[in-house]
Amino acid sequence: MRPTIKDVSDMAGVSMKTVSRVLNKEKYVSERTRLAVERAMAELNFQPSVAARILKGSRSYQIALIYDNHSPHYIHQIQTGVWARCIEEGVRLLAQPSDVASPNLAREIGGLVDQTQVDGVILSSPVTDAAAALAELDRRGVPYVRISPGTEHDRSSSVSMDDVQAADDMTSHLIALGHRRIGFIIGHSNHAASDLRLFGYRRALDRAGLAFEPKYVRPGQFDFASGEAAADVLLDLPQRPTAIFASNDDMAAGVLTVAHRRGLSVPGDLSVAGFDDTALASQLWPPLTTVRQPTRELAYAAASLLFGVEDEVVHRRLPHELVIRGSTAAPAKPRSVPRSPGPEGDGCGEG
């Protein structure tokens, strides 16, 4: 196969961004580094093709956001964050939906690069961990930044939050309210965050001395319908949970709908919590207690890294917070059963 920019960067011991700077004849490269890159290109007989525009010093002033996510509220915040940074930079944003399960994923991404000549790419979960997408971008020498990757963290710069601690914090909040039977709805299986949030839920239970019970955990797809389906199963249990923690707000909305349909009071009969703090969370009734994931800020930070000048791989972690609203409260106390009167009237003794 024809050598790529990645081959050059590996041989020269520098980042692919540095190789691009040498090709661009930019000033942020030392003479020693420039000679090492040029020597590697000569030894490999590297001839840029798709990257020919870099040799000319040209830019398209466009970047692409590639995503595959079932939550429209989450994707809207991601797009808004990247777009805000693009406006500041004078760059156009191209939003490209994709299917990480498609066998044509690499070809589709290659076609996007060829047709638009984007200067860089931002990958949102779960594309952020799609091996075919990463390999294609590496092969073409296109700079990219990943949002919340779950694998190969040293492969590129990234931005993320601590999903484990966030789920731990919300579960601990429910435990502190007095809940002991806490249902949990996992997110889509192709998102690394789904397993991380499940781990946080289990960690909080373990620390509180509560046994993990698989019957209280249901799969989800990060969409409203899967939240409904999971809630129906959980609320049909002989000992139903007194609280349900869903891995995103869309699924939590499904839980609320099922609770209302069954005539359950929220939070009187059932507490419900979500994750993300999308606009939906404050529009539900009652307003949803949730984890505020700094989604827009993550996207903005990812674009900033893409536009930055760092040669090394950079990882930024942004903080989360619990947003306590009206959908969670202490579990209702069991109703006391009146004692039946004794055989001699009201059962009261003479003294």
Secondary structure, 3 states (H helix, E strand, C coil): CCCCHHHHHHHHCCCHHHHHHHHHCCCCCCHHHHHHHHHHHHHHCCCCCCCHHHHCCCCCCEEEEEECCCCHHHHHHHHHHHHHHHHHHCCEEEEEECCCCCCCHHHHHHHHHHHHCCCEEEECCCHHHCHHHHHHHHHHCCCEEEECCCCCHHHCEEEECCHHHHHHHHHHHHHHHCCCCEEEECCCCCCHHHHHHHHHHHHHHHHCCCCCCHHHEECCCCCHHHHHHHHHHHHCCCCCCCEEEECCHHHHHHHHHHHHHCCCCCCCCCEEEEEECCHHHHHCCCCCEEEECCHHHHHHHHHHHHHCCCCCCCEEECCCEEECCCCCCCCCCCCCCCCCCCCCCCCCCCC
